């Protein structure tokens, strides 16, 4: 994957495209949130993981919300 190859701009583009083309995909927003979290952009990470949770209602997304909040 591009993020593993340190191609951050390309990775971000793919994650954003996924949320654009699949706006009801919790997985797409979760992936984008993880990207931002790894970049220490906690505000954007929280925004996207919250969106993922609103789409899925999954406990795993809810737990990530708490983790991301604690890193702000």
N, C-alpha and C positions, 0 to 999 in steps of 0.2 A: 504494500500500500504506500501511497505517496507520503503519508505522514512519517512512516518508518524510514523513508529515504530522505527525510528532511526537506521535502518539497511542500512546505507549509501553505504557500499561496494556492497551489494546485489543489491541495487537500481541502482547503477552505472553500474553494470554488465548487468542488464536487459535493460537499456537505450542504452548501447553500442551494445548489441546484436540486438536490434530493428533496429539500423542504419545499422548494418552489413547485416541483413537478408532482410531489406526493404530499400535499398539505395536510392530509389526514393520517400520515404515517408517524406514529409515535417513535418508531425506530429511527427515522430520519432526524427528528428533533433531538433524540437522545444522543445520536452520533455527533451532531453539531454541538450539543452541550458538552460532550466529552472533549471535543477538540478545543473549545474555549477554556474549559477547565485546565487542560494540560498547558495552555498558553497563559494561564493565570489571569484570564479575563473572567473573573467570577461573576460579574454582573450579567454578562451575556450568557454565561453557562447557566446561571439560575433561571434566566428568562426562558431559555430553550428547554431545560429539563422540566420546568413548570408546564410548558406547552405539551411536552411529551406526556406528563402525568394527566393533564386535562383530557388528552385524547385516549389514553389507555386505562387510567385508573389503577395501574399496577402498583403494588406495594414497593417494588424495586425502584420505580421512579420517585415515589414518595420519599424513600430513604435517601436517594441522591439529592433531593431538594434540601434535606436537613444537612447533609454533608457540605453541599455548596454554600448554604447559608452560613455555616460555621467557618468557612474560609474567606468570608468577605472582610 
